[in-house]
Amino acid sequence: MMDKDQVKGKVNETAGKATGDDSQELKGKVQQEAGKLKEKAEDLKDNVAGEINKLFDKKDKDDKK
């Protein structure tokens, strides 16, 4: 799924290519990469939270034995 930074970046990149504005094209590429990094960070955060919850659930089960 694309986030708003990726969409804005694609628009800027396309506009830059269409107008020959290298600066705008580069800005768009950077925005797209920033959006991808945000997505990866969010996925990582969710994965870490899930693993921590599993550890706590396991500890709770072990404590009840």
PyMOL Python script that loads the backbone (N, CA, C, O; Angstrom):
from pymol import cmd

cmd.read_pdbstr("""\
ATOM      1  N   MET A   1       0.845  -1.179   0.000  1.00  0.00           N
ATOM      2  CA  MET A   1       0.000   0.000   0.000  1.00  0.00           C
ATOM      3  C   MET A   1       0.891   1.244   0.000  1.00  0.00           C
ATOM      4  O   MET A   1       1.871   1.311   0.742  1.00  0.00           O
ATOM      5  N   MET A   2       0.557   2.195  -0.809  1.00  0.00           N
ATOM      6  CA  MET A   2       1.352   3.426  -0.875  1.00  0.00           C
ATOM      7  C   MET A   2       0.825   4.431   0.145  1.00  0.00           C
ATOM      8  O   MET A   2      -0.384   4.613   0.287  1.00  0.00           O
ATOM      9  N   ASP A   3       1.741   5.073   0.844  1.00  0.00           N
ATOM     10  CA  ASP A   3       1.312   6.124   1.752  1.00  0.00           C
ATOM     11  C   ASP A   3       1.331   7.460   1.019  1.00  0.00           C
ATOM     12  O   ASP A   3       1.715   7.535  -0.148  1.00  0.00           O
ATOM     13  N   LYS A   4       0.911   8.513   1.717  1.00  0.00           N
ATOM     14  CA  LYS A   4       0.768   9.813   1.042  1.00  0.00           C
ATOM     15  C   LYS A   4       2.106  10.354   0.540  1.00  0.00           C
ATOM     16  O   LYS A   4       2.147  11.033  -0.486  1.00  0.00           O
ATOM     17  N   ASP A   5       3.203  10.062   1.251  1.00  0.00           N
ATOM     18  CA  ASP A   5       4.514  10.521   0.775  1.00  0.00           C
ATOM     19  C   ASP A   5       4.882   9.861  -0.547  1.00  0.00           C
ATOM     20  O   ASP A   5       5.450  10.500  -1.433  1.00  0.00           O
ATOM     21  N   GLN A   6       4.556   8.586  -0.674  1.00  0.00           N
ATOM     22  CA  GLN A   6       4.858   7.888  -1.919  1.00  0.00           C
ATOM     23  C   GLN A   6       4.025   8.446  -3.073  1.00  0.00           C
ATOM     24  O   GLN A   6       4.526   8.609  -4.186  1.00  0.00           O
ATOM     25  N   VAL A   7       2.760   8.735  -2.804  1.00  0.00           N
ATOM     26  CA  VAL A   7       1.887   9.289  -3.847  1.00  0.00           C
ATOM     27  C   VAL A   7       2.367  10.678  -4.249  1.00  0.00           C
ATOM     28  O   VAL A   7       2.495  10.974  -5.437  1.00  0.00           O
ATOM     29  N   LYS A   8       2.634  11.530  -3.258  1.00  0.00           N
ATOM     30  CA  LYS A   8       3.134  12.871  -3.561  1.00  0.00           C
ATOM     31  C   LYS A   8       4.457  12.801  -4.306  1.00  0.00           C
ATOM     32  O   LYS A   8       4.710  13.582  -5.223  1.00  0.00           O
ATOM     33  N   GLY A   9       5.290  11.862  -3.903  1.00  0.00           N
ATOM     34  CA  GLY A   9       6.578  11.696  -4.562  1.00  0.00           C
ATOM     35  C   GLY A   9       6.435  11.292  -6.012  1.00  0.00           C
ATOM     36  O   GLY A   9       7.145  11.799  -6.880  1.00  0.00           O
ATOM     37  N   LYS A  10       5.514  10.378  -6.276  1.00  0.00           N
ATOM     38  CA  LYS A  10       5.302   9.934  -7.656  1.00  0.00           C
ATOM     39  C   LYS A  10       4.793  11.091  -8.507  1.00  0.00           C
ATOM     40  O   LYS A  10       5.206  11.248  -9.656  1.00  0.00           O
ATOM     41  N   VAL A  11       3.894  11.903  -7.946  1.00  0.00           N
ATOM     42  CA  VAL A  11       3.382  13.076  -8.666  1.00  0.00           C
ATOM     43  C   VAL A  11       4.523  14.043  -8.964  1.00  0.00           C
ATOM     44  O   VAL A  11       4.648  14.525 -10.090  1.00  0.00           O
ATOM     45  N   ASN A  12       5.352  14.328  -7.968  1.00  0.00           N
ATOM     46  CA  ASN A  12       6.476  15.251  -8.169  1.00  0.00           C
ATOM     47  C   ASN A  12       7.479  14.702  -9.176  1.00  0.00           C
ATOM     48  O   ASN A  12       7.990  15.442 -10.018  1.00  0.00           O
ATOM     49  N   GLU A  13       7.757  13.412  -9.088  1.00  0.00           N
ATOM     50  CA  GLU A  13       8.699  12.810 -10.030  1.00  0.00           C
ATOM     51  C   GLU A  13       8.166  12.915 -11.462  1.00  0.00           C
ATOM     52  O   GLU A  13       8.893  13.298 -12.379  1.00  0.00           O
ATOM     53  N   THR A  14       6.907  12.576 -11.637  1.00  0.00           N
ATOM     54  CA  THR A  14       6.295  12.625 -12.971  1.00  0.00           C
ATOM     55  C   THR A  14       6.249  14.052 -13.503  1.00  0.00           C
ATOM     56  O   THR A  14       6.548  14.294 -14.673  1.00  0.00           O
ATOM     57  N   ALA A  15       5.872  15.000 -12.637  1.00  0.00           N
ATOM     58  CA  ALA A  15       5.827  16.403 -13.056  1.00  0.00           C
ATOM     59  C   ALA A  15       7.227  16.892 -13.426  1.00  0.00           C
ATOM     60  O   ALA A  15       7.402  17.614 -14.407  1.00  0.00           O
ATOM     61  N   GLY A  16       8.204  16.498 -12.644  1.00  0.00           N
ATOM     62  CA  GLY A  16       9.583  16.892 -12.933  1.00  0.00           C
ATOM     63  C   GLY A  16      10.068  16.340 -14.259  1.00  0.00           C
ATOM     64  O   GLY A  16      10.739  17.039 -15.018  1.00  0.00           O
ATOM     65  N   LYS A  17       9.731  15.086 -14.541  1.00  0.00           N
ATOM     66  CA  LYS A  17      10.111  14.489 -15.823  1.00  0.00           C
ATOM     67  C   LYS A  17       9.419  15.207 -16.974  1.00  0.00           C
ATOM     68  O   LYS A  17      10.034  15.482 -18.005  1.00  0.00           O
ATOM     69  N   ALA A  18       8.136  15.509 -16.792  1.00  0.00           N
ATOM     70  CA  ALA A  18       7.354  16.137 -17.859  1.00  0.00           C
ATOM     71  C   ALA A  18       7.838  17.544 -18.176  1.00  0.00           C
ATOM     72  O   ALA A  18       7.801  17.976 -19.328  1.00  0.00           O
ATOM     73  N   THR A  19       8.291  18.255 -17.151  1.00  0.00           N
ATOM     74  CA  THR A  19       8.713  19.644 -17.347  1.00  0.00           C
ATOM     75  C   THR A  19      10.226  19.791 -17.500  1.00  0.00           C
ATOM     76  O   THR A  19      10.727  20.883 -17.767  1.00  0.00           O
ATOM     77  N   GLY A  20      10.941  18.695 -17.331  1.00  0.00           N
ATOM     78  CA  GLY A  20      12.397  18.764 -17.426  1.00  0.00           C
ATOM     79  C   GLY A  20      13.047  19.359 -16.186  1.00  0.00           C
ATOM     80  O   GLY A  20      14.198  19.792 -16.231  1.00  0.00           O
ATOM     81  N   ASP A  21      12.307  19.380 -15.075  1.00  0.00           N
ATOM     82  CA  ASP A  21      12.806  19.944 -13.820  1.00  0.00           C
ATOM     83  C   ASP A  21      13.468  18.827 -13.002  1.00  0.00           C
ATOM     84  O   ASP A  21      12.798  18.080 -12.289  1.00  0.00           O
ATOM     85  N   ASP A  22      14.786  18.732 -13.121  1.00  0.00           N
ATOM     86  CA  ASP A  22      15.523  17.671 -12.432  1.00  0.00           C
ATOM     87  C   ASP A  22      15.367  17.746 -10.917  1.00  0.00           C
ATOM     88  O   ASP A  22      15.320  16.719 -10.240  1.00  0.00           O
ATOM     89  N   SER A  23      15.288  18.963 -10.389  1.00  0.00           N
ATOM     90  CA  SER A  23      15.155  19.148  -8.954  1.00  0.00           C
ATOM     91  C   SER A  23      13.828  18.573  -8.453  1.00  0.00           C
ATOM     92  O   SER A  23      13.792  17.880  -7.436  1.00  0.00           O
ATOM     93  N   GLN A  24      12.758  18.858  -9.159  1.00  0.00           N
ATOM     94  CA  GLN A  24      11.443  18.347  -8.762  1.00  0.00           C
ATOM     95  C   GLN A  24      11.390  16.823  -8.913  1.00  0.00           C
ATOM     96  O   GLN A  24      10.799  16.131  -8.084  1.00  0.00           O
ATOM     97  N   GLU A  25      12.005  16.317  -9.965  1.00  0.00           N
ATOM     98  CA  GLU A  25      12.045  14.867 -10.172  1.00  0.00           C
ATOM     99  C   GLU A  25      12.781  14.187  -9.012  1.00  0.00           C
ATOM    100  O   GLU A  25      12.319  13.176  -8.482  1.00  0.00           O
ATOM    101  N   LEU A  26      13.921  14.748  -8.626  1.00  0.00           N
ATOM    102  CA  LEU A  26      14.692  14.199  -7.510  1.00  0.00           C
ATOM    103  C   LEU A  26      13.901  14.284  -6.208  1.00  0.00           C
ATOM    104  O   LEU A  26      13.893  13.339  -5.419  1.00  0.00           O
ATOM    105  N   LYS A  27      13.239  15.412  -5.986  1.00  0.00           N
ATOM    106  CA  LYS A  27      12.414  15.577  -4.784  1.00  0.00           C
ATOM    107  C   LYS A  27      11.368  14.468  -4.720  1.00  0.00           C
ATOM    108  O   LYS A  27      11.121  13.898  -3.657  1.00  0.00           O
ATOM    109  N   GLY A  28      10.761  14.171  -5.855  1.00  0.00           N
ATOM    110  CA  GLY A  28       9.759  13.114  -5.905  1.00  0.00           C
ATOM    111  C   GLY A  28      10.335  11.754  -5.558  1.00  0.00           C
ATOM    112  O   GLY A  28       9.718  10.977  -4.829  1.00  0.00           O
ATOM    113  N   LYS A  29      11.515  11.470  -6.080  1.00  0.00           N
ATOM    114  CA  LYS A  29      12.153  10.184  -5.783  1.00  0.00           C
ATOM    115  C   LYS A  29      12.476  10.066  -4.297  1.00  0.00           C
ATOM    116  O   LYS A  29      12.300   9.007  -3.694  1.00  0.00           O
ATOM    117  N   VAL A  30      12.950  11.164  -3.717  1.00  0.00           N
ATOM    118  CA  VAL A  30      13.275  11.166  -2.290  1.00  0.00           C
ATOM    119  C   VAL A  30      12.007  10.970  -1.459  1.00  0.00           C
ATOM    120  O   VAL A  30      12.017  10.219  -0.483  1.00  0.00           O
ATOM    121  N   GLN A  31      10.915  11.638  -1.837  1.00  0.00           N
ATOM    122  CA  GLN A  31       9.651  11.475  -1.119  1.00  0.00           C
ATOM    123  C   GLN A  31       9.172  10.024  -1.174  1.00  0.00           C
ATOM    124  O   GLN A  31       8.685   9.486  -0.180  1.00  0.00           O
ATOM    125  N   GLN A  32       9.312   9.408  -2.321  1.00  0.00           N
ATOM    126  CA  GLN A  32       8.884   8.017  -2.453  1.00  0.00           C
ATOM    127  C   GLN A  32       9.694   7.102  -1.539  1.00  0.00           C
ATOM    128  O   GLN A  32       9.136   6.225  -0.879  1.00  0.00           O
ATOM    129  N   GLU A  33      10.991   7.305  -1.501  1.00  0.00           N
ATOM    130  CA  GLU A  33      11.842   6.480  -0.638  1.00  0.00           C
ATOM    131  C   GLU A  33      11.519   6.717   0.833  1.00  0.00           C
ATOM    132  O   GLU A  33      11.521   5.778   1.629  1.00  0.00           O
ATOM    133  N   ALA A  34      11.242   7.970   1.198  1.00  0.00           N
ATOM    134  CA  ALA A  34      10.871   8.271   2.583  1.00  0.00           C
ATOM    135  C   ALA A  34       9.585   7.540   2.952  1.00  0.00           C
ATOM    136  O   ALA A  34       9.459   7.007   4.054  1.00  0.00           O
ATOM    137  N   GLY A  35       8.642   7.520   2.034  1.00  0.00           N
ATOM    138  CA  GLY A  35       7.394   6.801   2.275  1.00  0.00           C
ATOM    139  C   GLY A  35       7.616   5.309   2.451  1.00  0.00           C
ATOM    140  O   GLY A  35       6.998   4.682   3.311  1.00  0.00           O
ATOM    141  N   LYS A  36       8.494   4.740   1.641  1.00  0.00           N
ATOM    142  CA  LYS A  36       8.802   3.307   1.760  1.00  0.00           C
ATOM    143  C   LYS A  36       9.451   3.007   3.108  1.00  0.00           C
ATOM    144  O   LYS A  36       9.144   1.999   3.745  1.00  0.00           O
ATOM    145  N   LEU A  37      10.352   3.891   3.536  1.00  0.00           N
ATOM    146  CA  LEU A  37      11.013   3.692   4.829  1.00  0.00           C
ATOM    147  C   LEU A  37      10.018   3.784   5.980  1.00  0.00           C
ATOM    148  O   LEU A  37      10.108   3.026   6.946  1.00  0.00           O
ATOM    149  N   LYS A  38       9.069   4.711   5.876  1.00  0.00           N
ATOM    150  CA  LYS A  38       8.039   4.820   6.915  1.00  0.00           C
ATOM    151  C   LYS A  38       7.226   3.538   7.001  1.00  0.00           C
ATOM    152  O   LYS A  38       6.923   3.061   8.095  1.00  0.00           O
ATOM    153  N   GLU A  39       6.872   2.977   5.843  1.00  0.00           N
ATOM    154  CA  GLU A  39       6.124   1.721   5.820  1.00  0.00           C
ATOM    155  C   GLU A  39       6.918   0.602   6.479  1.00  0.00           C
ATOM    156  O   GLU A  39       6.379  -0.160   7.281  1.00  0.00           O
ATOM    157  N   LYS A  40       8.195   0.505   6.140  1.00  0.00           N
ATOM    158  CA  LYS A  40       9.036  -0.546   6.715  1.00  0.00           C
ATOM    159  C   LYS A  40       9.168  -0.373   8.223  1.00  0.00           C
ATOM    160  O   LYS A  40       9.142  -1.355   8.964  1.00  0.00           O
ATOM    161  N   ALA A  41       9.307   0.858   8.679  1.00  0.00           N
ATOM    162  CA  ALA A  41       9.416   1.123  10.113  1.00  0.00           C
ATOM    163  C   ALA A  41       8.128   0.725  10.828  1.00  0.00           C
ATOM    164  O   ALA A  41       8.171   0.155  11.918  1.00  0.00           O
ATOM    165  N   GLU A  42       6.999   1.021  10.227  1.00  0.00           N
ATOM    166  CA  GLU A  42       5.705   0.660  10.812  1.00  0.00           C
ATOM    167  C   GLU A  42       5.558  -0.861  10.881  1.00  0.00           C
ATOM    168  O   GLU A  42       5.096  -1.396  11.890  1.00  0.00           O
ATOM    169  N   ASP A  43       5.947  -1.551   9.817  1.00  0.00           N
ATOM    170  CA  ASP A  43       5.895  -3.018   9.811  1.00  0.00           C
ATOM    171  C   ASP A  43       6.797  -3.597  10.894  1.00  0.00           C
ATOM    172  O   ASP A  43       6.411  -4.525  11.604  1.00  0.00           O
ATOM    173  N   LEU A  44       7.993  -3.047  11.015  1.00  0.00           N
ATOM    174  CA  LEU A  44       8.932  -3.516  12.030  1.00  0.00           C
ATOM    175  C   LEU A  44       8.362  -3.305  13.426  1.00  0.00           C
ATOM    176  O   LEU A  44       8.453  -4.190  14.277  1.00  0.00           O
ATOM    177  N   LYS A  45       7.781  -2.147  13.660  1.00  0.00           N
ATOM    178  CA  LYS A  45       7.181  -1.840  14.962  1.00  0.00           C
ATOM    179  C   LYS A  45       6.086  -2.851  15.288  1.00  0.00           C
ATOM    180  O   LYS A  45       6.015  -3.354  16.409  1.00  0.00           O
ATOM    181  N   ASP A  46       5.232  -3.148  14.307  1.00  0.00           N
ATOM    182  CA  ASP A  46       4.153  -4.113  14.512  1.00  0.00           C
ATOM    183  C   ASP A  46       4.701  -5.507  14.803  1.00  0.00           C
ATOM    184  O   ASP A  46       4.192  -6.209  15.677  1.00  0.00           O
ATOM    185  N   ASN A  47       5.737  -5.904  14.071  1.00  0.00           N
ATOM    186  CA  ASN A  47       6.331  -7.226  14.287  1.00  0.00           C
ATOM    187  C   ASN A  47       6.958  -7.341  15.672  1.00  0.00           C
ATOM    188  O   ASN A  47       6.793  -8.356  16.349  1.00  0.00           O
ATOM    189  N   VAL A  48       7.673  -6.310  16.090  1.00  0.00           N
ATOM    190  CA  VAL A  48       8.302  -6.326  17.413  1.00  0.00           C
ATOM    191  C   VAL A  48       7.236  -6.375  18.498  1.00  0.00           C
ATOM    192  O   VAL A  48       7.367  -7.133  19.459  1.00  0.00           O
ATOM    193  N   ALA A  49       6.192  -5.585  18.358  1.00  0.00           N
ATOM    194  CA  ALA A  49       5.112  -5.588  19.347  1.00  0.00           C
ATOM    195  C   ALA A  49       4.465  -6.970  19.428  1.00  0.00           C
ATOM    196  O   ALA A  49       4.159  -7.452  20.518  1.00  0.00           O
ATOM    197  N   GLY A  50       4.260  -7.596  18.289  1.00  0.00           N
ATOM    198  CA  GLY A  50       3.673  -8.933  18.271  1.00  0.00           C
ATOM    199  C   GLY A  50       4.552  -9.951  18.973  1.00  0.00           C
ATOM    200  O   GLY A  50       4.054 -10.781  19.734  1.00  0.00           O
ATOM    201  N   GLU A  51       5.849  -9.896  18.728  1.00  0.00           N
ATOM    202  CA  GLU A  51       6.776 -10.833  19.369  1.00  0.00           C
ATOM    203  C   GLU A  51       6.839 -10.603  20.878  1.00  0.00           C
ATOM    204  O   GLU A  51       6.897 -11.560  21.650  1.00  0.00           O
ATOM    205  N   ILE A  52       6.829  -9.351  21.295  1.00  0.00           N
ATOM    206  CA  ILE A  52       6.854  -9.048  22.733  1.00  0.00           C
ATOM    207  C   ILE A  52       5.584  -9.560  23.396  1.00  0.00           C
ATOM    208  O   ILE A  52       5.636 -10.126  24.488  1.00  0.00           O
ATOM    209  N   ASN A  53       4.443  -9.364  22.742  1.00  0.00           N
ATOM    210  CA  ASN A  53       3.188  -9.876  23.291  1.00  0.00           C
ATOM    211  C   ASN A  53       3.221 -11.394  23.416  1.00  0.00           C
ATOM    212  O   ASN A  53       2.715 -11.941  24.396  1.00  0.00           O
ATOM    213  N   LYS A  54       3.810 -12.084  22.438  1.00  0.00           N
ATOM    214  CA  LYS A  54       3.930 -13.547  22.517  1.00  0.00           C
ATOM    215  C   LYS A  54       4.769 -13.952  23.727  1.00  0.00           C
ATOM    216  O   LYS A  54       4.439 -14.907  24.430  1.00  0.00           O
ATOM    217  N   LEU A  55       5.866 -13.212  23.966  1.00  0.00           N
ATOM    218  CA  LEU A  55       6.718 -13.526  25.113  1.00  0.00           C
ATOM    219  C   LEU A  55       5.969 -13.342  26.429  1.00  0.00           C
ATOM    220  O   LEU A  55       6.084 -14.170  27.332  1.00  0.00           O
ATOM    221  N   PHE A  56       5.203 -12.258  26.537  1.00  0.00           N
ATOM    222  CA  PHE A  56       4.432 -12.028  27.758  1.00  0.00           C
ATOM    223  C   PHE A  56       3.357 -13.088  27.933  1.00  0.00           C
ATOM    224  O   PHE A  56       3.123 -13.551  29.049  1.00  0.00           O
ATOM    225  N   ASP A  57       2.699 -13.478  26.845  1.00  0.00           N
ATOM    226  CA  ASP A  57       1.679 -14.523  26.919  1.00  0.00           C
ATOM    227  C   ASP A  57       2.294 -15.839  27.383  1.00  0.00           C
ATOM    228  O   ASP A  57       1.709 -16.546  28.203  1.00  0.00           O
ATOM    229  N   LYS A  58       3.476 -16.168  26.859  1.00  0.00           N
ATOM    230  CA  LYS A  58       4.164 -17.400  27.253  1.00  0.00           C
ATOM    231  C   LYS A  58       4.558 -17.331  28.723  1.00  0.00           C
ATOM    232  O   LYS A  58       4.413 -18.311  29.455  1.00  0.00           O
ATOM    233  N   LYS A  59       5.054 -16.176  29.155  1.00  0.00           N
ATOM    234  CA  LYS A  59       5.448 -16.014  30.561  1.00  0.00           C
ATOM    235  C   LYS A  59       4.236 -16.175  31.464  1.00  0.00           C
ATOM    236  O   LYS A  59       4.323 -16.820  32.509  1.00  0.00           O
ATOM    237  N   ASP A  60       3.100 -15.592  31.070  1.00  0.00           N
ATOM    238  CA  ASP A  60       1.881 -15.715  31.868  1.00  0.00           C
ATOM    239  C   ASP A  60       1.458 -17.175  31.992  1.00  0.00           C
ATOM    240  O   ASP A  60       1.053 -17.609  33.070  1.00  0.00           O
ATOM    241  N   LYS A  61       1.547 -17.931  30.910  1.00  0.00           N
ATOM    242  CA  LYS A  61       1.188 -19.352  30.942  1.00  0.00           C
ATOM    243  C   LYS A  61       2.144 -20.127  31.843  1.00  0.00           C
ATOM    244  O   LYS A  61       1.721 -20.992  32.610  1.00  0.00           O
ATOM    245  N   ASP A  62       3.441 -19.811  31.746  1.00  0.00           N
ATOM    246  CA  ASP A  62       4.438 -20.494  32.577  1.00  0.00           C
ATOM    247  C   ASP A  62       4.240 -20.174  34.055  1.00  0.00           C
ATOM    248  O   ASP A  62       4.444 -21.040  34.905  1.00  0.00           O
ATOM    249  N   ASP A  63       3.848 -18.945  34.370  1.00  0.00           N
ATOM    250  CA  ASP A  63       3.630 -18.541  35.760  1.00  0.00           C
ATOM    251  C   ASP A  63       2.429 -19.257  36.368  1.00  0.00           C
ATOM    252  O   ASP A  63       2.391 -19.468  37.580  1.00  0.00           O
ATOM    253  N   LYS A  64       1.452 -19.632  35.555  1.00  0.00           N
ATOM    254  CA  LYS A  64       0.239 -20.288  36.047  1.00  0.00           C
ATOM    255  C   LYS A  64       0.458 -21.768  36.324  1.00  0.00           C
ATOM    256  O   LYS A  64      -0.376 -22.410  36.963  1.00  0.00           O
ATOM    257  N   LYS A  65       1.571 -22.313  35.851  1.00  0.00           N
ATOM    258  CA  LYS A  65       1.848 -23.748  36.059  1.00  0.00           C
ATOM    259  C   LYS A  65       2.316 -24.016  37.459  1.00  0.00           C
ATOM    260  O   LYS A  65       2.593 -25.163  37.808  1.00  0.00           O
TER     261      LYS A  65
END
""", "prot")
cmd.dss("prot")
cmd.show_as("cartoon", "prot")
cmd.util.cbc("prot")
cmd.orient("prot")
